[in-house]
Structures are given as C-alpha cells and as structure tokens.
C-alpha cells in the first residue's frame, strides 16, 4: 500500500474461489444476472421485456429460433436476448453463489 491503494490478496487458485474471497471480504450480497433489471450497454438506459412477436422484423431468424426472452432499450431501441454469453455468465454466477 505504498500509494494508499487498497487491495485484496487472495491465495486461491481458481477463478471462482478468488471471486468468492473478494465477495466475502467486501461483504457483497449475492449477485445475479437478470435481464429484467439490466441496463443498456450502449446508453445506460433501462431495458424492458418485449414480446417476441413484436420484433420479428428486427432480428435475425436464427436468433428468434434459439431464444425466447427479449428486451428492448427504452432510449436507443437496441434489442437484447439471452444468448450464450448471458447463459455462461449465469452459470458462473450460480457457481459463485454456491457457498
């Protein structure tokens, strides 16, 4: 702490255990990935759930075939869905929360 920068030393070797150490030491609450409370990564506005039938012309057919839940940014109208990235994050967060 030569410059007064606080840090956390974790001695665990796995990424999950390292994150658990940080969560515990900072007294953070259990986290979750939830599209219903997400914000747009483009403009930071809130997103809202949107019915699949209302966006048929706005996204690729394959995306429609493989996904059921969609959200739209209230400001920039960008559309989001639970693709593999979100599913992987949900799995990771699920492992984090298994204590």
C-alpha positions as CSV (number, residue, x, y, z in Angstrom):
1,X,0.0,0.0,0.0
2,X,2.7,2.4,-0.9
3,X,0.3,4.8,-2.5
4,X,-2.7,4.2,-0.3
5,X,-4.3,1.9,-2.8
6,X,-6.4,-0.7,-1.1
7,X,-6.2,-4.3,-2.4
8,X,-7.3,-7.8,-1.6
9,X,-4.9,-10.7,-1.6
10,X,-6.5,-13.9,-2.5
11,X,-4.5,-17.2,-2.3
12,X,-7.0,-19.4,-4.1
13,X,-6.1,-20.8,-7.4
14,X,-9.5,-21.0,-9.1
15,X,-11.3,-18.0,-10.5
16,X,-14.5,-19.0,-8.6
17,X,-12.7,-19.1,-5.3
18,X,-10.9,-15.8,-6.0
19,X,-14.2,-14.1,-6.7
20,X,-15.7,-15.7,-3.5
21,X,-12.8,-14.3,-1.5
22,X,-13.5,-10.8,-2.8
23,X,-17.2,-11.0,-2.3
24,X,-16.7,-12.2,1.3
25,X,-14.0,-9.6,2.2
26,X,-16.1,-6.7,0.7
27,X,-19.3,-8.0,2.3
28,X,-21.1,-8.0,-1.0
29,X,-24.5,-9.6,-1.4
30,X,-25.3,-12.5,-3.7
31,X,-25.3,-11.4,-7.3
32,X,-27.5,-12.4,-10.2
33,X,-27.8,-11.9,-13.9
34,X,-31.3,-10.7,-14.6
35,X,-32.4,-9.2,-17.9
36,X,-35.4,-7.7,-16.3
37,X,-33.2,-5.3,-14.3
38,X,-30.5,-4.8,-16.9
39,X,-29.3,-1.5,-18.4
40,X,-28.4,-0.9,-22.0
41,X,-24.6,-1.2,-22.5
42,X,-24.9,1.5,-25.3
43,X,-26.7,4.3,-23.5
44,X,-27.2,3.0,-19.9
45,X,-31.0,3.4,-20.1
46,X,-33.3,0.7,-18.6
47,X,-34.4,-2.1,-20.7
48,X,-37.9,-3.6,-20.8
49,X,-39.1,-7.1,-21.7
50,X,-40.6,-7.2,-25.2
51,X,-42.7,-9.9,-26.8
52,X,-41.0,-11.9,-29.4
53,X,-43.9,-11.3,-31.9
54,X,-43.2,-7.6,-31.8
55,X,-39.6,-7.8,-33.0
56,X,-39.9,-10.4,-35.8
57,X,-38.6,-8.0,-38.4
58,X,-35.8,-6.5,-36.2
59,X,-33.6,-9.5,-35.5
60,X,-32.2,-12.5,-37.4
61,X,-34.3,-15.6,-37.9
62,X,-31.8,-17.9,-36.2
63,X,-31.8,-15.6,-33.1
64,X,-35.6,-16.0,-33.0
65,X,-35.4,-19.7,-33.3
66,X,-33.0,-20.2,-30.4
67,X,-34.2,-17.6,-28.0
68,X,-37.5,-16.9,-26.2
69,X,-36.8,-13.9,-24.0
70,X,-36.0,-10.4,-25.4
71,X,-35.5,-6.9,-24.0
72,X,-35.5,-3.5,-25.7
73,X,-33.8,-0.4,-24.6
74,X,-36.3,2.4,-23.8
75,X,-34.0,5.0,-25.3
76,X,-32.0,3.7,-28.2
77,X,-34.3,0.8,-29.1
78,X,-31.5,-1.7,-29.2
79,X,-32.8,-5.3,-28.7
80,X,-31.1,-7.9,-26.4
81,X,-31.6,-11.6,-25.7
82,X,-30.2,-14.3,-23.5
83,X,-27.5,-15.6,-25.8
84,X,-24.7,-18.0,-24.9
85,X,-22.7,-15.1,-23.2
86,X,-25.5,-14.5,-20.7
87,X,-26.0,-18.2,-20.1
88,X,-22.3,-18.6,-19.4
89,X,-22.4,-15.6,-17.0
90,X,-25.5,-17.1,-15.3
91,X,-23.6,-20.4,-14.8
92,X,-20.6,-18.6,-13.4
93,X,-22.7,-16.5,-11.0
94,X,-24.6,-19.7,-10.0
95,X,-21.2,-21.3,-9.0
96,X,-20.2,-18.1,-7.2
97,X,-23.4,-18.2,-5.1
98,X,-22.9,-21.9,-4.1
99,X,-21.3,-21.4,-0.8
